[in-house]
Amino acid sequence: LLPAIPNSQENMKVLVRKPTEHVRKFDGRFLVIVLGMLWLAQVALYLVLGLMGLDFGFKVWPIGEDLNWIAFMLDGTGSSVAQQLWKVDGRNPLSPWWYIAAEPLIRATPFGLHIVSQLVYPLLSVSIFLTIERLSRGRARLFAFSVALIVLFWTFTGRFDHIQWNMFAAMGCALLSVYFYCGFVDGGRASSRALVLSLLFYLIALATYTLQSGALVAVAFLALFRSAEPFKERFLPALIDVCSFGVLFAIFYLIWVTTTPFPPSSFALDWSLLVRQLEMSVRYFLVPPILLAHWSDAQVAFPAHCMVYVFCLASLSFGALLAKVSQTFPLEFSRALVGWVLVVLLAIGAPTVLLEATNTTWAPGTRSIMVQPIFQPLLYVSLIFGVAALVNKRWASLVAVVLVATLASCVLVAALGYNHRQVALTRQQMSLADALKKVPMGASRPLTFIVRHLNYDAPYVAMEPTWAHAIRTYGRVVFGDPNVQVRSIRFAGTAANTVCTGVMVSFVDGGAEIGGAFYPDSQIMVVQFDGKEVAKIESLKASDFQNLCVLWRRSVN
């Protein structure tokens, strides 16, 4: 009944090709939408677990160095927060402005800082997806989606506070800088908008966290080796581009050196340490202990059989999703993609490794946590796809799907364990605050509470913040009095393995010395906290502080 179509075979090719191209253009954006839906599902999971009365969810107080930022916000708003930071730590000038931008949400609820920190992970996930998508020219969407999936659920670090959330945001900006510059080169350097956006995101990343300067490495590789033009023709434009980013870095450095209240020698690198510390720093990058550590936290949160159920259900869910994606986008892990992955890993990790390997203040393992949510997922998924590429093509996608789903399930369980510890620590903080309010203090209120914890999760409950003026923040929140401070005595370990970090407490005749300051007995109260109640310790003995970070220097034991 239909009229004949001339050249029907050629017309059929056109009819088939156009919808396919449209679908493939849509699929990249669709996968971003899927990532957003997965993040919402993760949020719902934590909310449901919290509503069930379990120690999960978003009720997480500021912990440790978070108190520095809370102190800044209690003492001022807007630009004064940035000015306070600059006086005590003349680095990363744009860093406080992330807090200033998020200040309404942080102030809205005691748990606002935790909520803000969780908003960074979808940014990281989408940023790495777009970057890999662009670097692979849209040919490795299964790989890009797999990396983004792991990043989305990698919501844990080696510390329980939130001090790194704006550093993660800086890393997302660095990735977007690479994404836009790659688009600029792929477009024949015709889009000035892409170049401007790349420079803008690079500046934001650099000024927020200087160690994200490594994006310049990726820009250099893209400028020199991305284009298919003869090397002689692309060298000069590449040199101009790299110099543009280099000049931007130099201008930032000069402004920083001019305005920082600290001499540049304070941040000097000690090259004599390189040989000794380089291997340690690289090891922390390749095999960080946090995954197994937070898996152990999950074992505390769940009975063994529940962990098995969670792991199996997650594996099946992730496996089904990845299998669906692999039906549309088969496994692709070419040598070119391997090369660009190595470039991204180098850009992310090289500045941090260099700092850790040549510094005693920021020793190996202390800064690597600032890049782990991208570096580790990208590294591990790359290894998985590398293994799958060696398998028979018939089974390659299946191997990749199974291994990535297993990794994603391990990461989810570790994230649950990490969140459980954060919520449990918050509960202890709140219990300590309530208990301290009930302590009869008589006519003269002590200025310093020294708390001996019977539950040795305690070191995470009241970790001493970095700057002395913020130490009083916990007492200020509890008592509404900026003159009251709460100091926790930290667990030192066994006699055979004593490790003290943070501020030591020294009991001397007539009082105590904390952080170089002397407090007379009339201004201190030593209490012990069992997780629920606080009891005053009337007579102090050296044996009361065994295996704690305490120096007993009183003449009477």
PAVOKOL-187112 format. One line per field, with one value per residue (C-alpha): residue number from 1; residue in one letter; z, y, x. Coordinates in nm, 2 decimals. Layout:
residues N
seq NUM/...
type a/...
w Z/...
v Y/...
u X/...
END
This chain:
residues 557
seq 1/2/3/4/5/6/7/8/9/10/11/12/13/14/15/16/17/18/19/20/21/22/23/24/25/26/27/28/29/30/31/32/33/34/35/36/37/38/39/40/41/42/43/44/45/46/47/48/49/50/51/52/53/54/55/56/57/58/59/60/61/62/63/64/65/66/67/68/69/70/71/72/73/74/75/76/77/78/79/80/81/82/83/84/85/86/87/88/89/90/91/92/93/94/95/96/97/98/99/100/101/102/103/104/105/106/107/108/109/110/111/112/113/114/115/116/117/118/119/120/121/122/123/124/125/126/127/128/129/130/131/132/133/134/135/136/137/138/139/140/141/142/143/144/145/146/147/148/149/150/151/152/153/154/155/156/157/158/159/160/161/162/163/164/165/166/167/168/169/170/171/172/173/174/175/176/177/178/179/180/181/182/183/184/185/186/187/188/189/190/191/192/193/194/195/196/197/198/199/200/201/202/203/204/205/206/207/208/209/210/211/212/213/214/215/216/217/218/219/220/221/222/223/224/225/226/227/228/229/230/231/232/233/234/235/236/237/238/239/240/241/242/243/244/245/246/247/248/249/250/251/252/253/254/255/256/257/258/259/260/261/262/263/264/265/266/267/268/269/270/271/272/273/274/275/276/277/278/279/280/281/282/283/284/285/286/287/288/289/290/291/292/293/294/295/296/297/298/299/300/301/302/303/304/305/306/307/308/309/310/311/312/313/314/315/316/317/318/319/320/321/322/323/324/325/326/327/328/329/330/331/332/333/334/335/336/337/338/339/340/341/342/343/344/345/346/347/348/349/350/351/352/353/354/355/356/357/358/359/360/361/362/363/364/365/366/367/368/369/370/371/372/373/374/375/376/377/378/379/380/381/382/383/384/385/386/387/388/389/390/391/392/393/394/395/396/397/398/399/400/401/402/403/404/405/406/407/408/409/410/411/412/413/414/415/416/417/418/419/420/421/422/423/424/425/426/427/428/429/430/431/432/433/434/435/436/437/438/439/440/441/442/443/444/445/446/447/448/449/450/451/452/453/454/455/456/457/458/459/460/461/462/463/464/465/466/467/468/469/470/471/472/473/474/475/476/477/478/479/480/481/482/483/484/485/486/487/488/489/490/491/492/493/494/495/496/497/498/499/500/501/502/503/504/505/506/507/508/509/510/511/512/513/514/515/516/517/518/519/520/521/522/523/524/525/526/527/528/529/530/531/532/533/534/535/536/537/538/539/540/541/542/543/544/545/546/547/548/549/550/551/552/553/554/555/556/557
type l/l/p/a/i/p/n/s/q/e/n/m/k/v/l/v/r/k/p/t/e/h/v/r/k/f/d/g/r/f/l/v/i/v/l/g/m/l/w/l/a/q/v/a/l/y/l/v/l/g/l/m/g/l/d/f/g/f/k/v/w/p/i/g/e/d/l/n/w/i/a/f/m/l/d/g/t/g/s/s/v/a/q/q/l/w/k/v/d/g/r/n/p/l/s/p/w/w/y/i/a/a/e/p/l/i/r/a/t/p/f/g/l/h/i/v/s/q/l/v/y/p/l/l/s/v/s/i/f/l/t/i/e/r/l/s/r/g/r/a/r/l/f/a/f/s/v/a/l/i/v/l/f/w/t/f/t/g/r/f/d/h/i/q/w/n/m/f/a/a/m/g/c/a/l/l/s/v/y/f/y/c/g/f/v/d/g/g/r/a/s/s/r/a/l/v/l/s/l/l/f/y/l/i/a/l/a/t/y/t/l/q/s/g/a/l/v/a/v/a/f/l/a/l/f/r/s/a/e/p/f/k/e/r/f/l/p/a/l/i/d/v/c/s/f/g/v/l/f/a/i/f/y/l/i/w/v/t/t/t/p/f/p/p/s/s/f/a/l/d/w/s/l/l/v/r/q/l/e/m/s/v/r/y/f/l/v/p/p/i/l/l/a/h/w/s/d/a/q/v/a/f/p/a/h/c/m/v/y/v/f/c/l/a/s/l/s/f/g/a/l/l/a/k/v/s/q/t/f/p/l/e/f/s/r/a/l/v/g/w/v/l/v/v/l/l/a/i/g/a/p/t/v/l/l/e/a/t/n/t/t/w/a/p/g/t/r/s/i/m/v/q/p/i/f/q/p/l/l/y/v/s/l/i/f/g/v/a/a/l/v/n/k/r/w/a/s/l/v/a/v/v/l/v/a/t/l/a/s/c/v/l/v/a/a/l/g/y/n/h/r/q/v/a/l/t/r/q/q/m/s/l/a/d/a/l/k/k/v/p/m/g/a/s/r/p/l/t/f/i/v/r/h/l/n/y/d/a/p/y/v/a/m/e/p/t/w/a/h/a/i/r/t/y/g/r/v/v/f/g/d/p/n/v/q/v/r/s/i/r/f/a/g/t/a/a/n/t/v/c/t/g/v/m/v/s/f/v/d/g/g/a/e/i/g/g/a/f/y/p/d/s/q/i/m/v/v/q/f/d/g/k/e/v/a/k/i/e/s/l/k/a/s/d/f/q/n/l/c/v/l/w/r/r/s/v/n
w 0.00/0.05/-0.26/-0.37/-0.25/-0.50/-0.38/-0.08/0.05/0.07/0.23/0.49/0.58/0.64/0.84/1.06/1.10/1.22/1.51/1.62/1.63/1.82/2.07/2.13/2.18/2.43/2.61/2.76/2.92/3.02/3.21/3.40/3.49/3.61/3.84/3.98/4.05/4.22/4.44/4.54/4.61/4.84/5.02/5.07/5.20/5.47/5.56/5.59/5.80/6.03/6.06/6.16/6.47/6.35/6.37/6.01/5.83/5.82/6.19/6.20/6.41/6.32/6.44/6.49/6.26/6.16/6.48/6.33/6.07/6.32/6.53/6.23/6.16/6.52/6.52/6.20/5.87/5.50/5.42/5.79/5.78/5.50/5.68/6.00/5.81/5.63/5.97/6.10/5.77/5.47/5.21/4.97/4.96/4.79/5.03/5.29/5.03/4.98/5.34/5.30/5.00/5.20/5.53/5.52/5.51/5.76/6.01/5.94/6.13/6.36/6.09/5.80/5.74/5.69/5.45/5.25/5.24/5.08/4.80/4.67/4.57/4.28/4.15/4.16/4.00/3.71/3.66/3.62/3.39/3.16/3.16/3.06/2.82/2.65/2.66/2.50/2.24/2.37/2.29/2.65/2.82/3.01/3.16/3.23/3.40/3.60/3.74/3.81/3.99/4.23/4.29/4.37/4.66/4.77/5.05/5.31/5.39/5.65/5.89/6.03/6.01/5.70/5.65/5.30/5.13/4.96/4.86/4.68/4.51/4.39/4.24/4.06/3.92/3.81/3.62/3.46/3.35/3.17/3.03/2.87/2.75/2.58/2.41/2.30/2.13/1.99/1.83/1.65/1.90/1.76/2.08/2.29/2.54/2.61/2.67/2.90/3.10/3.13/3.26/3.50/3.65/3.68/3.87/4.10/4.17/4.22/4.45/4.66/4.70/4.55/4.51/4.23/4.02/3.86/3.60/3.41/3.34/3.17/2.97/2.85/2.73/2.56/2.39/2.25/2.17/2.14/1.79/1.48/1.30/1.23/1.53/1.38/1.31/1.66/1.86/1.86/1.95/2.22/2.36/2.37/2.56/2.81/2.87/2.93/3.21/3.34/3.35/3.54/3.79/3.82/3.88/4.15/4.31/4.32/4.47/4.73/4.82/4.85/5.07/5.29/5.65/5.66/5.49/5.18/5.37/5.58/5.28/5.15/5.03/5.18/4.89/5.12/5.23/4.87/4.86/5.21/5.18/4.81/4.84/5.15/4.97/4.66/4.87/5.05/4.70/4.56/4.87/5.13/5.44/5.47/5.26/5.50/5.80/5.73/5.63/5.99/6.10/5.90/6.08/6.40/6.25/6.11/6.23/6.00/5.82/5.75/5.60/5.37/5.27/5.20/5.00/4.79/4.73/4.63/4.40/4.22/4.18/4.06/3.83/3.67/3.61/3.46/3.25/3.10/3.03/2.87/2.63/2.47/2.53/2.50/2.68/2.53/2.69/2.41/2.45/2.38/2.67/2.90/2.81/2.90/3.22/3.32/3.24/3.47/3.75/3.71/3.71/4.03/4.22/4.13/4.33/4.64/4.61/4.57/4.88/5.10/4.98/5.06/5.38/5.75/5.83/5.56/5.58/5.35/5.39/5.53/5.20/4.98/5.14/4.96/4.62/4.71/4.60/4.24/4.23/4.39/4.19/3.86/3.94/4.05/3.77/3.52/3.66/3.63/3.27/3.19/3.32/3.13/2.81/2.83/2.85/2.54/2.39/2.44/2.82/2.86/2.93/3.18/3.37/3.39/3.50/3.78/3.91/3.91/4.07/4.34/4.39/4.41/4.68/4.88/4.86/4.96/5.27/5.36/5.32/5.55/5.81/5.78/5.82/6.11/6.29/6.22/6.36/6.66/6.74/6.70/6.95/7.19/7.14/7.21/7.52/7.65/7.60/7.79/8.07/8.11/8.15/8.45/8.64/8.96/8.92/9.24/9.25/9.03/8.69/8.57/8.25/8.14/8.15/8.11/8.00/8.04/7.82/7.91/7.56/7.33/7.04/7.23/7.04/6.75/6.97/7.07/6.85/6.92/6.63/6.47/6.61/6.98/6.95/6.82/7.11/7.30/7.03/7.18/7.52/7.35/7.18/7.49/7.75/7.54/7.70/7.49/7.80/7.86/7.68/7.68/7.63/7.57/7.70/7.41/7.40/7.36/7.30/7.50/7.69/7.41/7.14/7.26/7.00/7.10/6.84/6.91/7.23/7.54/7.89/8.16/8.52/8.73/9.09/9.12/8.79/8.44/8.12/7.79/7.46/7.64/7.86/8.24/8.41/8.79/8.98/9.05/8.68/8.58/8.65/8.56/8.48/8.33/8.07/8.01/7.70/7.90/8.23/8.35/8.70/8.86/8.96/9.31/9.37/9.08/9.07/8.80/8.76/8.65/8.32/8.22/7.84/7.79/7.63/7.97/8.13/8.51/8.66/9.00/9.31/9.44/9.24
v 0.00/0.23/0.41/0.29/0.48/0.54/0.43/0.27/0.11/0.44/0.61/0.33/0.40/0.76/0.68/0.44/0.66/0.98/0.84/0.64/0.95/1.13/0.85/0.84/1.21/1.18/0.88/1.07/1.32/1.04/0.87/1.20/1.19/0.83/0.94/1.21/0.95/0.72/1.01/1.07/0.70/0.71/1.01/0.82/0.52/0.72/0.90/0.57/0.41/0.72/0.71/0.35/0.46/0.33/0.53/0.65/0.97/1.33/1.42/1.48/1.76/1.95/1.75/1.83/2.10/2.19/2.38/2.63/2.73/2.73/2.97/3.20/3.21/3.27/3.57/3.72/3.68/3.74/3.87/3.87/3.49/3.50/3.77/3.56/3.26/3.47/3.59/3.24/3.05/3.25/2.98/2.90/3.25/3.13/2.84/3.04/3.18/2.83/2.84/3.19/3.08/2.79/2.99/3.01/2.63/2.58/2.82/2.68/2.36/2.21/1.95/2.20/2.15/1.78/1.84/2.08/1.84/1.57/1.80/1.79/1.42/1.44/1.74/1.52/1.23/1.44/1.62/1.29/1.15/1.45/1.46/1.10/1.13/1.41/1.26/0.93/1.12/0.95/0.60/0.48/0.56/0.23/0.31/0.68/0.57/0.31/0.55/0.81/0.54/0.46/0.83/0.89/0.64/0.71/0.95/0.86/0.97/0.90/1.16/1.21/1.59/1.78/1.99/1.86/1.93/2.25/2.08/1.82/2.10/2.25/1.91/1.91/2.25/2.13/1.84/2.08/2.29/1.99/1.91/2.26/2.28/1.94/2.06/2.37/2.16/1.91/2.20/2.32/2.60/2.79/2.83/3.11/3.05/2.70/2.84/3.11/2.86/2.64/2.92/3.03/2.69/2.65/2.98/2.87/2.53/2.69/2.96/2.72/2.46/2.53/2.16/2.15/2.34/2.00/2.05/2.24/1.91/1.78/2.10/2.07/1.71/1.80/2.10/1.91/1.56/1.59/1.74/1.53/1.81/1.78/1.86/2.17/2.32/2.26/2.34/2.72/2.73/2.47/2.68/2.99/2.79/2.64/2.98/3.13/2.88/2.92/3.30/3.27/3.04/3.28/3.58/3.39/3.29/3.65/3.78/3.51/3.57/3.95/3.92/3.62/3.71/3.43/3.42/3.20/3.00/2.86/2.66/2.56/2.21/2.00/1.80/1.60/1.41/1.30/0.97/0.86/0.98/0.94/0.56/0.62/0.89/0.68/0.38/0.59/0.68/0.33/0.14/0.37/0.18/0.36/0.12/-0.17/0.05/0.17/-0.18/-0.26/0.03/-0.13/-0.46/-0.27/-0.11/-0.43/-0.79/-1.02/-1.16/-0.81/-0.71/-1.01/-0.91/-0.54/-0.65/-0.90/-0.67/-0.39/-0.62/-0.73/-0.38/-0.23/-0.53/-0.50/-0.13/-0.17/-0.47/-0.24/0.03/-0.23/-0.34/0.01/0.09/-0.21/-0.22/0.02/0.06/0.16/0.25/0.62/0.61/0.45/0.73/1.00/0.82/0.83/1.20/1.27/1.06/1.25/1.59/1.50/1.32/1.47/1.80/1.62/1.34/1.61/1.80/1.49/1.36/1.68/1.80/1.71/1.92/1.75/1.40/1.11/1.02/1.36/1.54/1.24/1.22/1.54/1.37/1.01/1.04/1.08/0.92/0.58/0.51/0.61/0.39/0.09/0.10/0.14/-0.17/-0.36/-0.26/-0.34/-0.69/-0.72/-0.61/-0.91/-1.15/-1.30/-1.03/-1.24/-1.22/-0.89/-0.68/-0.93/-0.94/-0.56/-0.54/-0.81/-0.66/-0.29/-0.40/-0.58/-0.28/-0.05/-0.27/-0.27/0.11/0.14/-0.08/0.13/0.45/0.31/0.23/0.57/0.74/0.52/0.63/0.99/0.97/0.77/1.04/1.31/1.12/1.11/1.48/1.57/1.34/1.50/1.84/1.75/1.58/1.88/2.11/1.91/1.93/2.14/2.40/2.61/2.98/2.99/2.84/2.65/2.79/2.45/2.11/1.83/1.52/1.16/0.94/0.58/0.50/0.54/0.66/0.98/1.10/1.17/1.33/1.64/1.64/1.95/2.20/2.35/2.71/2.80/3.05/2.78/2.54/2.73/2.67/2.35/2.51/2.82/2.61/2.41/2.69/3.00/3.13/3.20/3.17/2.81/2.54/2.16/1.96/1.58/1.36/1.14/0.77/0.71/0.33/0.05/0.10/-0.09/0.13/0.48/0.74/1.08/1.33/1.67/1.86/1.70/1.77/1.81/1.80/2.00/2.12/2.38/2.32/2.19/2.29/2.26/2.37/2.58/2.77/2.72/2.68/2.69/2.42/2.68/2.72/2.35/2.06/1.71/1.47/1.13/1.05/0.71/0.80/0.90/1.06/1.29/1.24/1.48/1.32/1.46/1.34/1.30/1.02/0.93/0.59/0.75/0.85/0.54/0.50/0.85/1.15/1.29/1.39/1.36/1.61/1.66/1.58/1.35/1.04
u 0.00/0.30/0.45/0.78/1.08/1.37/1.71/1.53/1.86/2.04/1.74/1.71/2.08/2.00/1.69/1.88/2.19/2.03/1.82/2.13/2.34/2.07/2.04/2.42/2.43/2.15/2.30/2.59/2.36/2.12/2.41/2.46/2.09/2.14/2.43/2.20/1.93/2.18/2.29/1.93/1.89/2.20/2.06/1.73/1.92/2.09/1.76/1.57/1.84/1.84/1.46/1.48/1.68/2.01/2.34/2.33/2.22/2.30/2.30/2.68/2.82/3.14/3.44/3.81/3.93/3.58/3.57/3.82/3.56/3.27/3.48/3.54/3.17/3.08/3.32/3.20/3.03/3.11/3.46/3.56/3.57/3.82/4.03/4.04/4.17/4.43/4.57/4.64/4.70/4.80/4.73/4.45/4.29/3.97/3.91/3.71/3.48/3.33/3.23/3.10/2.89/2.75/2.71/2.33/2.30/2.58/2.41/2.06/2.12/2.39/2.44/2.46/2.83/2.79/2.50/2.72/3.00/2.78/2.69/3.04/3.04/2.79/3.00/3.31/3.12/2.99/3.32/3.52/3.25/3.25/3.63/3.68/3.39/3.57/3.92/3.79/3.59/3.27/3.40/3.45/3.12/3.11/3.45/3.36/3.03/3.21/3.46/3.19/2.98/3.27/3.34/2.98/2.99/3.34/3.22/3.48/3.84/4.10/3.96/3.61/3.58/3.47/3.78/3.85/3.51/3.62/3.95/3.73/3.54/3.87/3.96/3.62/3.71/4.05/3.88/3.64/3.94/4.08/3.74/3.69/4.05/4.02/3.70/3.89/4.16/3.92/3.72/4.03/4.09/3.79/3.59/3.73/3.45/3.59/3.94/3.81/3.61/3.91/4.13/3.85/3.81/4.19/4.21/3.93/4.10/4.44/4.32/4.11/4.38/4.72/4.80/4.54/4.79/4.87/4.59/4.86/5.03/4.71/4.68/5.04/4.99/4.66/4.81/5.11/4.97/4.59/4.57/4.62/4.80/5.17/5.38/5.54/5.20/5.06/5.37/5.34/4.96/5.03/5.32/5.09/4.82/5.06/5.22/4.87/4.81/5.17/5.14/4.81/4.98/5.28/5.05/4.86/5.19/5.32/5.00/5.01/5.37/5.30/5.00/5.05/5.15/5.40/5.74/5.77/6.04/5.75/5.64/5.98/6.04/6.32/6.47/6.69/6.38/6.28/6.46/6.33/5.97/5.89/5.81/5.59/5.39/5.34/5.23/4.96/4.84/4.83/4.70/4.54/4.43/4.10/3.89/3.96/3.94/3.59/3.48/3.57/3.35/3.07/3.12/3.05/2.74/2.59/2.56/2.76/2.46/2.32/2.65/2.63/2.28/2.38/2.68/2.50/2.20/2.43/2.63/2.32/2.19/2.52/2.57/2.23/2.28/2.63/2.51/2.24/2.50/2.74/2.46/2.46/2.83/3.06/3.40/3.65/4.00/4.24/4.60/4.51/4.26/4.52/4.75/4.50/4.41/4.78/4.79/4.49/4.64/4.97/4.79/4.59/4.86/5.20/5.19/5.07/5.33/5.60/5.48/5.46/5.80/5.98/5.81/5.79/5.48/5.27/5.42/5.32/4.95/4.85/4.76/4.68/4.34/4.25/4.26/4.16/3.79/3.91/4.25/4.16/3.84/4.01/4.31/4.11/3.86/4.15/4.31/3.98/3.93/4.29/4.24/3.91/4.08/4.31/4.02/3.84/3.62/3.32/3.36/3.54/3.24/3.10/3.44/3.44/3.08/3.13/3.45/3.32/3.00/3.20/3.42/3.12/2.96/3.28/3.29/2.92/2.98/3.29/3.09/2.82/3.08/3.23/2.89/2.81/3.12/3.05/2.69/2.81/3.07/2.81/2.59/2.88/2.95/2.58/2.58/2.90/2.75/2.43/2.63/2.87/2.57/2.46/2.79/2.75/3.02/2.95/3.01/3.32/3.28/3.59/3.74/3.87/3.71/3.96/3.77/3.90/3.69/3.62/3.52/3.82/3.63/3.69/3.99/3.75/3.48/3.68/3.99/4.18/4.14/4.45/4.43/4.42/4.13/3.90/3.96/3.70/3.44/3.30/3.26/3.11/2.85/2.77/2.77/2.72/3.04/3.35/3.58/3.50/3.69/3.67/3.99/3.98/4.26/4.35/4.43/4.80/4.79/4.95/5.27/5.46/5.31/5.26/5.15/5.03/4.90/4.74/4.78/4.93/4.80/5.07/4.96/5.20/5.20/4.92/4.75/4.79/4.97/4.79/4.93/5.19/4.94/4.92/4.58/4.56/4.36/4.09/4.02/4.01/3.78/3.89/3.60/3.55/3.28/3.14/2.94/2.64/2.73/3.01/3.16/3.41/3.75/3.80/4.16/4.40/4.65/4.91/4.75/4.42/4.59/4.77/4.80/4.66/4.83/4.92/5.25/5.24/5.48/5.33/5.54/5.28/5.17
END
